[in-house]
């Protein structure tokens, strides 16, 4: 199989390049893209990428595989390779630190902006803030995000205005706390997002939905934020 | 730096609502005009003038022009703030975007003035 990997070492390279490598895959079984990368790294230890849990939980190895973002550890080579060829690039739209490793600062800044924690100004009860099973159910499909950045870096609105558009991952978390019955900062949260960029740059193209390795739906969450704004703001 | 100073309402929510309401008005106007052509096959200029010179159509057409201008401004402003940025134009980005916004405003104003003049000539 032909594998083309994005290589860039800012200490030695003036510009990035694609390195073409031929790999012999075992005929009797499929493997994940991360396994393939491990094979390449065994040959060339200078190849850099992030990885940790190797089971789609930590969100470290988000990358662009044949044009589509995903987690290398849970993406079978057979699923992404086309005509015996696989092109591996870093997540688009973020600065490259080295090879497939990107600088996630902008992504985390937008995440931080939505205050991804419970805000409740009433005195805490003796034990815990209770939720009914129905209230808890509203958080399903929101809290499971692992912040791998596959969705946000597949979104053209984020590529164009990464400093102003929160991006699908951040907005999914924004809605996770807007939907939480224990949170009392709904009005403040909505006011923070009301400008023309933070939420409203979402054009609903659903790239985020198509790449999410956890099968979450940020577009639906963004739609719900907009509905809440209309209800609260008019 | 891309900012929201030139957006229509300076609020994403108001721009969002304006764009949707104006879209509905334009869709209704388009249906109204297209429907008239369907139920009046072979109608010529004289019939069209009579149709548009009724007070209701004069108001509706004026509302449609106003909706089109607001709708177009929000859309074109959004395109400008997506594409005309320092990433592509470096330090000139603000100047380029400002010139683009002024050009769009002038074109939309010219269309509005022209359309209003044509519509109200029929009154």
Interface residues (C-beta under 8 A of the other chain):
Chain A: X157 X160 X161 X164 X193 X194 X195 X196 X197 X198 X199 X200 X201 X226 X229 X230 X233 X234
Chain B: X2 X4 X7 X10 X11 X12 X13 X15 X16 X17 X78 X81 X82 X83 X85
